Amino acid sequence: MVLLWTWLWGLPIRNIDGQEAPTEYQVKAAYLYNFLKFVEWPGDPLASTQGQWIIGIVGDNPFDNQLEQVVAGKTVQGHELQVRRFQPGEDIRGCHILFISASEKKRLPAMLVALTGSSALTVADMDHFTESGGMI
């Protein structure tokens, strides 16, 4: 998956109508949205989230409001999406995808332990994330 991300990142991206290329975090926001379409969660992944897909962000938010813009009005498998900000120390198990900001690098081991047994897909753009136990 990391190789795919790296390969796709090198492709020139332009909007069809000739506008500027999307920003780095617009592209990453689109990836987070699309991960929901292709990942299979165990059991009933929507049972504890009132039928919504939850994309969480913990730490500094590098997306600004771009992630909300990407998922606005969209559904996955007929279910709405919600972007939720988590504060350090908050229960992060209530999401399907968790983007862990580089600002949380020191707390990463504790967060990954807190996610043990959950089905949250962990994503980050920090060095050595997957070697530390993160997923993407």
Backbone bond lengths (Angstrom), bond angles and torsions (degrees), N, CA, C in turn:
res aa  C-N    CA-C-N  psi(-1)  N-CA   C-N-CA  omega(-1)  CA-C   N-CA-C  phi
1 M - - - 1.448 - - 1.531 109.29 -
2 V 1.340 116.96 -39.27 1.460 120.00 179.54 1.519 110.04 -62.58
3 L 1.350 116.73 -40.25 1.459 119.45 178.72 1.528 111.08 -64.63
4 L 1.331 117.04 -40.08 1.457 120.86 177.13 1.518 110.43 -60.69
5 W 1.341 116.79 -47.53 1.462 122.48 178.82 1.528 109.45 -56.61
6 T 1.345 116.28 -46.53 1.455 121.16 -177.81 1.530 110.67 -64.74
7 W 1.322 117.24 -44.16 1.457 121.27 -179.73 1.516 111.06 -63.06
8 L 1.329 116.66 -47.90 1.453 119.90 -179.19 1.526 111.71 -65.39
9 W 1.318 116.64 -31.86 1.458 120.42 -179.21 1.523 110.46 -63.37
10 G 1.352 117.04 -30.43 1.456 120.83 -178.75 1.516 114.40 -78.29
11 L 1.334 117.61 -13.36 1.458 120.18 -179.57 1.527 111.07 -73.46
12 P 1.322 117.32 138.81 1.467 118.45 175.01 1.524 109.27 -70.37
13 I 1.309 116.42 131.89 1.458 121.31 -177.92 1.526 108.15 -119.77
14 R 1.311 115.50 126.59 1.463 121.33 176.32 1.520 107.90 -135.53
15 N 1.302 116.36 147.07 1.453 120.44 173.40 1.518 108.73 -71.00
16 I 1.306 116.72 151.69 1.458 121.94 -177.90 1.522 111.52 -59.74
17 D 1.311 117.52 -35.91 1.463 119.24 -176.51 1.533 112.91 -84.71
18 G 1.338 117.82 11.63 1.451 121.16 173.28 1.509 115.58 85.35
19 Q 1.318 118.15 8.02 1.452 119.76 178.83 1.526 109.58 -72.17
20 E 1.313 115.27 176.90 1.456 120.64 -179.60 1.516 111.75 -60.55
21 A 1.319 114.96 156.04 1.459 120.91 176.29 1.525 108.94 -64.89
22 P 1.332 117.20 149.17 1.465 119.29 178.77 1.520 110.90 -66.17
23 T 1.315 114.93 157.42 1.459 119.96 178.57 1.531 109.51 -74.15
24 E 1.292 115.23 167.08 1.469 121.46 177.76 1.526 111.14 -54.12
25 Y 1.328 116.86 -44.81 1.458 119.33 -175.58 1.524 113.13 -81.44
26 Q 1.311 119.03 -17.47 1.463 120.18 169.23 1.523 109.53 -68.43
27 V 1.329 116.57 -41.42 1.463 121.26 177.56 1.527 109.94 -65.17
28 K 1.316 117.19 -44.37 1.471 120.40 -179.67 1.527 111.03 -66.44
29 A 1.307 117.37 -34.92 1.465 120.68 176.14 1.526 109.87 -63.63
30 A 1.315 117.35 -41.48 1.468 121.05 178.11 1.527 110.55 -63.35
31 Y 1.322 117.25 -38.21 1.467 120.46 176.04 1.525 110.71 -61.48
32 L 1.318 117.59 -47.01 1.465 119.89 -179.61 1.519 110.61 -57.82
33 Y 1.317 116.59 -44.84 1.465 121.00 177.85 1.528 110.65 -60.04
34 N 1.314 116.73 -46.63 1.459 120.36 -177.08 1.521 113.19 -70.24
35 F 1.319 118.59 -27.38 1.467 120.04 175.77 1.532 110.05 -57.40
36 L 1.331 117.22 -35.95 1.471 120.20 -179.95 1.524 111.48 -60.06
37 K 1.307 117.22 -30.00 1.463 121.09 -178.00 1.523 113.04 -76.49
38 F 1.318 117.38 -24.49 1.457 120.26 -169.63 1.523 115.43 -115.58
39 V 1.306 117.97 -8.90 1.463 121.06 179.39 1.520 108.66 -93.15
40 E 1.320 116.16 139.67 1.459 120.94 175.45 1.524 108.21 -104.37
41 W 1.325 115.80 119.88 1.452 121.52 178.34 1.525 109.14 -92.91
42 P 1.327 117.49 147.95 1.467 119.82 178.16 1.531 111.10 -72.69
43 G 1.319 116.00 151.87 1.465 121.02 175.90 1.516 112.19 62.58
44 D 1.325 115.62 -144.66 1.458 122.33 178.21 1.528 108.08 -102.69
45 P 1.330 118.17 95.16 1.458 120.29 -173.18 1.526 114.47 -66.26
46 L 1.320 118.36 -15.93 1.457 120.72 -176.00 1.524 112.82 -101.25
47 A 1.321 117.56 -1.20 1.463 121.10 -175.09 1.530 112.71 -60.49
48 S 1.314 117.86 -40.48 1.468 120.34 -175.31 1.523 113.60 -93.42
49 T 1.326 117.73 2.53 1.474 120.24 -177.03 1.526 111.78 -122.08
50 Q 1.295 116.82 28.76 1.467 123.31 177.39 1.525 112.58 50.48
51 G 1.343 115.45 39.61 1.453 120.70 174.74 1.511 115.70 76.57
52 Q 1.328 118.09 13.15 1.466 120.97 178.81 1.524 110.24 -112.88
53 W 1.312 115.27 146.93 1.460 121.13 169.57 1.530 107.12 -81.77
54 I 1.303 117.08 130.50 1.460 121.65 -178.85 1.521 109.62 -112.05
55 I 1.324 115.51 122.20 1.465 121.94 171.15 1.515 105.85 -105.46
56 G 1.320 116.02 116.06 1.456 120.68 -177.79 1.512 112.35 -102.24
57 I 1.306 114.50 152.24 1.465 122.42 173.81 1.509 106.36 -128.87
58 V 1.325 116.82 128.72 1.453 120.38 175.82 1.521 108.15 -120.18
59 G 1.321 115.44 135.92 1.462 121.29 -177.37 1.512 111.26 91.72
60 D 1.327 115.81 -162.71 1.468 120.60 178.98 1.521 109.55 -56.74
61 N 1.331 116.61 143.31 1.454 121.36 -177.59 1.529 110.37 -100.57
62 P 1.336 117.57 96.60 1.463 119.14 -179.49 1.523 112.89 -74.11
63 F 1.340 117.41 -10.60 1.459 121.34 -178.02 1.527 112.66 -81.14
64 D 1.334 117.43 -16.02 1.454 121.19 -172.05 1.526 106.11 56.93
65 N 1.306 120.81 -119.18 1.468 121.34 176.66 1.529 111.71 -110.98
66 Q 1.331 116.43 13.09 1.459 120.71 -175.26 1.530 113.02 -68.24
67 L 1.325 117.85 -34.28 1.459 119.94 178.11 1.523 110.57 -66.03
68 E 1.319 116.30 -43.06 1.466 120.14 176.92 1.536 111.02 -60.11
69 Q 1.331 116.59 -39.10 1.463 120.81 179.21 1.526 111.56 -65.67
70 V 1.331 116.61 -39.07 1.464 120.48 -179.23 1.526 111.31 -65.60
71 V 1.335 118.04 -39.82 1.466 120.28 -175.53 1.527 113.65 -92.44
72 A 1.319 117.48 -7.52 1.471 120.77 -177.07 1.526 111.42 -56.45
73 G 1.324 115.26 124.91 1.447 121.77 176.37 1.518 115.44 75.24
74 K 1.322 117.88 3.54 1.456 121.21 -178.15 1.524 110.34 -99.54
75 T 1.309 114.89 156.49 1.460 121.71 174.94 1.521 108.82 -130.48
76 V 1.307 115.89 159.92 1.457 122.75 172.32 1.517 106.36 -128.41
77 Q 1.312 116.14 123.11 1.465 122.67 -177.25 1.530 110.87 53.47
78 G 1.333 116.00 36.24 1.452 121.42 177.51 1.515 115.41 79.18
79 H 1.319 117.87 8.10 1.464 121.29 -178.79 1.522 110.68 -115.45
80 E 1.329 115.54 142.20 1.461 122.10 -180.00 1.525 111.15 -68.67
81 L 1.325 114.33 162.11 1.456 121.63 178.20 1.516 109.56 -115.24
82 Q 1.297 115.25 148.81 1.458 121.34 176.31 1.524 108.24 -136.27
83 V 1.322 116.29 135.30 1.454 121.70 172.62 1.517 106.77 -99.01
84 R 1.326 115.84 130.05 1.458 119.90 -176.43 1.515 109.98 -130.83
85 R 1.320 116.26 132.66 1.465 122.06 176.19 1.518 108.86 -89.92
86 F 1.308 116.56 132.17 1.458 122.95 176.10 1.519 108.46 -111.29
87 Q 1.301 115.80 138.46 1.460 121.45 176.47 1.528 108.77 -90.24
88 P 1.333 117.91 149.26 1.459 119.40 176.74 1.529 110.53 -53.26
89 G 1.323 115.54 133.27 1.455 120.89 -179.52 1.519 113.35 92.35
90 E 1.315 118.50 -15.36 1.461 122.42 179.12 1.534 109.34 -75.62
91 D 1.335 117.38 155.31 1.464 122.27 178.07 1.523 109.26 -66.38
92 I 1.328 116.25 112.17 1.465 122.08 -175.37 1.527 112.15 -97.69
93 R 1.311 117.43 5.20 1.465 120.37 -176.83 1.530 112.87 -75.90
94 G 1.311 118.86 -10.67 1.455 121.59 -175.37 1.512 114.45 -88.79
95 C 1.323 118.01 35.71 1.461 119.21 177.73 1.523 109.49 -139.34
96 H 1.310 115.09 164.05 1.458 121.09 179.43 1.521 111.04 -93.54
97 I 1.317 115.17 -41.41 1.460 121.39 175.11 1.519 107.05 -123.39
98 L 1.311 116.21 131.32 1.460 120.60 178.56 1.516 108.88 -121.21
99 F 1.335 115.95 114.35 1.455 121.33 173.44 1.521 107.13 -88.10
100 I 1.328 116.00 119.37 1.466 121.67 -179.22 1.524 107.60 -102.13
101 S 1.307 115.04 114.75 1.460 121.54 -177.49 1.527 110.79 -68.55
102 A 1.323 115.36 152.41 1.462 120.93 177.56 1.529 111.85 -59.57
103 S 1.320 117.21 -22.47 1.475 120.21 177.99 1.527 111.49 -65.05
104 E 1.330 117.61 -15.28 1.470 122.49 -177.82 1.523 113.38 -100.92
105 K 1.320 117.24 13.93 1.461 120.93 -176.14 1.528 112.65 -55.12
106 K 1.318 118.08 -40.73 1.468 120.27 -179.72 1.523 111.73 -68.57
107 R 1.324 117.43 -28.95 1.464 121.31 -179.67 1.525 112.78 -93.38
108 L 1.320 117.03 -0.57 1.458 121.24 -175.83 1.529 113.41 -54.55
109 P 1.330 120.38 -49.71 1.470 118.63 -179.51 1.531 112.87 -56.74
110 A 1.316 117.70 -41.94 1.469 120.88 -179.93 1.524 110.85 -66.69
111 M 1.335 117.40 -37.74 1.463 120.22 179.01 1.515 111.01 -66.08
112 L 1.320 116.86 -42.92 1.457 119.60 -179.69 1.525 111.31 -65.54
113 V 1.325 116.67 -36.36 1.469 120.01 174.95 1.523 109.66 -64.67
114 A 1.327 117.50 -41.96 1.466 121.15 179.71 1.530 111.73 -63.07
115 L 1.322 117.27 -25.29 1.462 121.34 -179.94 1.527 113.33 -88.69
116 T 1.317 117.45 -2.86 1.463 121.15 179.91 1.529 109.67 -54.53
117 G 1.317 115.72 129.26 1.457 121.35 179.40 1.517 113.99 86.35
118 S 1.329 117.91 -7.94 1.467 120.22 177.51 1.525 108.36 -90.82
119 S 1.303 116.25 168.55 1.461 119.92 178.66 1.522 111.72 -107.67
120 A 1.327 117.58 22.86 1.466 121.13 179.24 1.526 110.12 -71.51
121 L 1.323 115.60 132.28 1.453 122.41 174.54 1.524 107.09 -85.02
122 T 1.325 116.82 119.00 1.465 119.97 -177.50 1.527 109.97 -96.14
123 V 1.338 114.65 133.06 1.461 122.30 -176.76 1.524 107.82 -134.44
124 A 1.327 116.48 140.64 1.466 120.77 175.98 1.521 109.02 -155.61
125 D 1.313 115.71 167.36 1.465 120.48 174.69 1.521 110.29 -123.01
126 M 1.329 115.34 39.87 1.467 120.48 178.10 1.531 109.50 -108.01
127 D 1.318 115.81 154.34 1.458 121.14 178.61 1.514 110.92 -61.40
128 H 1.334 115.59 141.89 1.470 124.07 173.67 1.526 113.97 63.37
129 F 1.312 117.19 22.71 1.469 120.41 -178.57 1.528 111.40 -63.99
130 T 1.324 116.76 -50.06 1.469 118.60 -177.99 1.525 111.26 -68.06
131 E 1.322 118.08 -34.22 1.470 120.71 177.28 1.526 110.86 -66.07
132 S 1.337 116.61 -23.79 1.463 121.80 179.78 1.522 112.42 -87.05
133 G 1.349 117.15 -4.58 1.463 119.89 179.74 1.505 114.43 114.75
134 G 1.337 118.50 -4.46 1.456 121.49 175.45 1.515 110.75 -73.09
135 M 1.307 117.21 166.09 1.467 120.48 -174.33 1.520 114.42 -96.27
136 I 1.342 117.34 -52.81 1.471 119.69 -177.74 1.524 108.79 -128.81
